[in-house]
Amino acid sequence: MIPPLPDPRKKAALRSFYQDCYQRYARCLARCPSDGLAVEIGSGDSFARDFVPELLTSDLFPRLPTERLIDARNIDLPDQSVRTFFLLNTFHHIQDVARFFDEARRCLVPGGRVLIIDQYPGWISGPVLRYMHHEPFDTEAPRWELPKSPETHAEAHITANGALAWIVFERDLDTFRARWPELELARVDPHSPLFYWAAGGRKWWSLAHSTIIPAWRLADRILERLNKKFCSFVDIELVKADK
């Protein structure tokens, strides 16, 4: 059983990283139609509603402060009722992402969007994810499906493939486009080379104490400008064709 995770709001560097992600939510929402729900999949202990007040938080398992139980493979929402889905470090835990894409296509209004923020196998993160991270990471996986679905929240960390976003949207992008032409790939934007790791991620330690957070942020910006291959996370934004 994994130990309790730190509250991201009480760990300065981690809070800063999540705030940046939630600001990405808000910017994406501004590009969406005005009608429909804004839904976060796999919210856990998310505090995204501080930035997107109308957000509906959801998770596969009952966890506070999550508002609703939603399985990404079988979303209990009406057709064309959602203007955006947000997934932060959730995509690589979905047991069958093909079913999620089917559900997203069904639920989104025309012009609605999906924002996936997930792991990116860059020059820094690649070795970390392969050899030092607690979740599985396999760029050679022949299929998108994970071996099984977690039965409890504690099992979610082993039911994963951290390379899944890269597999779907880089290695197998032609497959994705052929199967879901209505879900157009608006952008793929790698970011955040060092800061999350310096923050200690969801561990209790941190190398990025509050007084030096700006220095780590500056280092990230410099590395991003030098080469996106330094990055450790990626924004993947899909838009449902307005047809």
C-alpha positions as CSV (number, residue, x, y, z in Angstrom):
1,M,0.0,0.0,0.0
2,I,1.3,3.4,-0.9
3,P,1.8,5.9,1.9
4,P,-0.5,9.0,2.1
5,L,0.4,11.7,-0.4
6,P,1.2,15.3,0.7
7,D,-1.6,17.8,0.2
8,P,-0.4,19.8,-2.8
9,R,-1.8,23.0,-1.4
10,K,0.5,22.7,1.7
11,K,3.8,22.0,-0.2
12,A,4.9,25.3,-1.8
13,A,6.6,24.1,-4.9
14,L,4.1,21.4,-5.7
15,R,1.3,24.0,-5.2
16,S,3.0,26.3,-7.6
17,F,3.3,23.5,-10.2
18,Y,-0.4,22.6,-9.9
19,Q,-1.4,26.3,-10.0
20,D,0.4,26.6,-13.4
21,C,-1.5,23.5,-14.6
22,Y,-4.9,25.0,-13.5
23,Q,-4.1,28.2,-15.2
24,R,-3.6,26.1,-18.4
25,Y,-7.2,24.8,-17.7
26,A,-8.5,28.3,-17.5
27,R,-6.8,29.4,-20.8
28,C,-8.2,26.3,-22.6
29,L,-11.7,26.9,-21.2
30,A,-11.6,30.4,-22.7
31,R,-11.2,28.8,-26.1
32,C,-14.3,26.6,-25.6
33,P,-18.0,27.3,-26.4
34,S,-19.9,28.9,-23.6
35,D,-22.5,26.1,-23.2
36,G,-21.8,22.8,-21.5
37,L,-20.0,21.4,-18.5
38,A,-16.3,21.7,-17.7
39,V,-15.3,18.3,-16.3
40,E,-12.0,17.2,-14.6
41,I,-11.3,13.5,-14.9
42,G,-9.3,11.9,-12.2
43,S,-9.4,14.9,-9.8
44,G,-8.2,13.2,-6.6
45,D,-7.3,16.1,-4.3
46,S,-7.5,18.7,-7.0
47,F,-7.9,22.3,-6.1
48,A,-8.6,23.4,-9.7
49,R,-11.9,25.0,-8.7
50,D,-9.9,27.8,-7.2
51,F,-9.1,28.7,-10.9
52,V,-12.1,27.3,-12.7
53,P,-15.1,27.8,-10.3
54,E,-17.6,26.1,-12.5
55,L,-15.5,22.9,-12.8
56,L,-17.1,19.5,-12.1
57,T,-14.5,17.4,-10.3
58,S,-14.7,13.6,-10.7
59,D,-12.8,10.5,-9.9
60,L,-13.0,6.7,-10.4
61,F,-13.0,6.3,-6.6
62,P,-14.8,8.2,-3.9
63,R,-12.3,10.8,-2.6
64,L,-12.8,14.2,-1.0
65,P,-13.3,16.9,-2.3
66,T,-14.3,15.1,-5.6
67,E,-17.9,15.8,-6.5
68,R,-18.8,12.9,-8.7
69,L,-17.8,9.4,-9.6
70,I,-17.0,9.1,-13.3
71,D,-15.3,6.3,-15.1
72,A,-13.4,7.7,-18.2
73,R,-14.3,4.6,-20.1
74,N,-18.1,5.0,-19.5
75,I,-18.9,8.6,-18.8
76,D,-22.4,9.0,-17.3
77,L,-23.2,12.3,-19.0
78,P,-25.6,13.1,-21.9
79,D,-24.5,13.5,-25.5
80,Q,-23.1,16.9,-26.3
81,S,-23.3,18.1,-22.7
82,V,-19.6,18.9,-22.1
83,R,-17.5,21.8,-23.4
84,T,-14.2,20.6,-22.0
85,F,-12.5,17.7,-20.3
86,F,-9.4,18.2,-18.3
87,L,-7.0,15.4,-17.3
88,L,-3.9,16.2,-15.2
89,N,-1.6,13.2,-14.8
90,T,-4.7,11.0,-15.3
91,F,-4.4,9.9,-19.0
92,H,-1.7,7.4,-18.4
93,H,-3.9,5.6,-15.7
94,I,-6.9,5.1,-18.0
95,Q,-7.2,1.3,-18.6
96,D,-8.6,1.7,-22.1
97,V,-8.0,5.2,-23.6
98,A,-9.8,4.2,-26.9
99,R,-13.0,4.0,-24.9
100,F,-12.3,7.4,-23.4
101,F,-11.9,9.0,-26.8
102,D,-15.2,7.4,-27.9
103,E,-16.9,8.9,-24.8
104,A,-15.2,12.3,-25.3
105,R,-16.4,12.4,-28.9
106,R,-19.9,11.6,-27.8
107,C,-20.1,14.0,-24.8
108,L,-18.4,17.1,-26.3
109,V,-20.3,19.9,-27.9
110,P,-19.1,20.9,-31.3
111,G,-16.0,23.0,-30.7
112,G,-15.5,21.5,-27.3
113,R,-12.0,20.6,-26.1
114,V,-10.0,18.0,-24.2
115,L,-6.8,19.2,-22.4
116,I,-4.5,16.4,-21.3
117,I,-1.5,17.4,-19.2
118,D,0.7,14.3,-18.8
119,Q,4.2,12.9,-18.6
120,Y,6.6,13.5,-21.6
121,P,9.7,11.3,-22.1
122,G,12.2,14.1,-22.6
123,W,16.0,14.0,-22.1
124,I,15.6,14.7,-18.3
125,S,12.4,12.9,-17.5
126,G,13.0,9.8,-19.7
127,P,15.6,8.2,-17.4
128,V,13.6,9.3,-14.3
129,L,10.4,7.7,-15.6
130,R,12.2,4.6,-16.7
131,Y,14.4,3.8,-13.8
132,M,13.5,5.9,-10.7
133,H,9.7,6.5,-10.9
134,H,7.2,4.3,-9.0
135,E,4.9,3.9,-12.0
136,P,5.4,1.6,-15.0
137,F,6.8,3.3,-18.1
138,D,7.0,1.4,-21.4
139,T,7.5,3.1,-24.8
140,E,7.5,-0.3,-26.5
141,A,4.0,-1.3,-25.3
142,P,2.3,-2.8,-28.4
143,R,-1.2,-1.8,-27.2
144,W,-2.8,1.2,-25.6
145,E,-4.7,-0.8,-23.1
146,L,-3.3,-1.3,-19.6
147,P,-3.1,-4.8,-18.2
148,K,-6.0,-4.3,-15.8
149,S,-8.2,-1.6,-14.2
150,P,-7.3,-0.7,-10.6
151,E,-9.8,-1.9,-8.0
152,T,-8.8,0.6,-5.4
153,H,-7.2,4.0,-5.4
154,A,-4.1,2.5,-3.8
155,E,-3.6,0.3,-6.9
156,A,-3.8,3.2,-9.3
157,H,0.0,3.9,-9.2
158,I,0.8,0.4,-10.6
159,T,-2.0,0.4,-13.2
160,A,-0.3,2.9,-15.5
161,N,2.0,3.4,-18.4
162,G,3.7,6.8,-18.1
163,A,4.6,6.7,-21.8
164,L,1.0,6.4,-22.9
165,A,0.5,10.0,-24.0
166,W,3.7,9.8,-26.1
167,I,2.6,6.5,-27.6
168,V,-0.9,7.8,-28.7
169,F,0.0,11.3,-29.8
170,E,3.5,10.7,-31.3
171,R,4.3,7.1,-32.0
172,D,0.7,6.1,-33.1
173,L,-0.6,9.5,-34.1
174,D,-1.7,8.3,-37.5
175,T,-3.8,5.6,-35.8
176,F,-5.5,8.1,-33.5
177,R,-6.3,10.5,-36.4
178,A,-7.7,7.7,-38.5
179,R,-10.0,6.4,-35.8
180,W,-11.2,9.8,-34.3
181,P,-11.0,12.3,-37.1
182,E,-13.6,14.4,-35.3
183,L,-11.1,15.0,-32.5
184,E,-8.6,17.3,-34.1
185,L,-5.2,17.7,-32.5
186,A,-5.0,21.4,-31.9
187,R,-1.5,21.4,-30.2
188,V,1.2,19.4,-28.5
189,D,3.2,21.6,-26.2
190,P,6.0,20.1,-24.0
191,H,6.9,22.1,-20.9
192,S,8.3,22.0,-17.4
193,P,11.7,20.3,-17.7
194,L,13.0,20.5,-14.1
195,F,10.6,22.1,-11.7
196,Y,8.3,19.2,-10.9
197,W,11.2,16.9,-10.1
198,A,12.9,19.7,-8.0
199,A,9.6,20.0,-6.1
200,G,9.8,16.3,-5.2
201,G,6.6,15.5,-7.1
202,R,4.1,13.8,-4.8
203,K,6.8,12.9,-2.3
204,W,7.3,14.6,1.1
205,W,10.7,16.1,0.2
206,S,11.5,19.1,-2.0
207,L,14.6,20.9,-3.4
208,A,12.5,23.9,-4.4
209,H,11.7,25.7,-1.2
210,S,9.5,28.8,-1.5
211,T,12.4,31.3,-1.6
212,I,14.0,29.7,-4.7
213,I,10.9,28.7,-6.6
214,P,11.5,31.7,-9.0
215,A,15.0,30.4,-9.8
216,W,13.7,27.0,-10.7
217,R,11.0,28.6,-12.8
218,L,13.6,30.6,-14.7
219,A,15.7,27.5,-15.3
220,D,12.6,25.8,-16.8
221,R,12.0,28.7,-19.1
222,I,15.6,28.7,-20.3
223,L,15.6,25.0,-21.0
224,E,12.2,25.1,-22.8
225,R,13.6,27.8,-25.1
226,L,16.8,25.9,-25.8
227,N,15.0,22.6,-26.8
228,K,11.6,21.1,-26.0
229,K,13.3,17.7,-25.6
230,F,14.4,18.9,-22.2
231,C,10.7,18.9,-21.1
232,S,9.1,16.5,-18.7
233,F,5.3,17.3,-19.2
234,V,3.2,18.0,-22.2
235,D,-0.1,19.7,-23.0
236,I,-2.2,17.9,-25.6
237,E,-5.3,19.8,-26.7
238,L,-8.0,18.2,-28.8
239,V,-11.0,20.0,-30.3
240,K,-14.1,18.4,-31.6
241,A,-14.7,19.4,-35.2
242,D,-17.6,21.9,-35.5
243,K,-19.5,20.1,-38.2
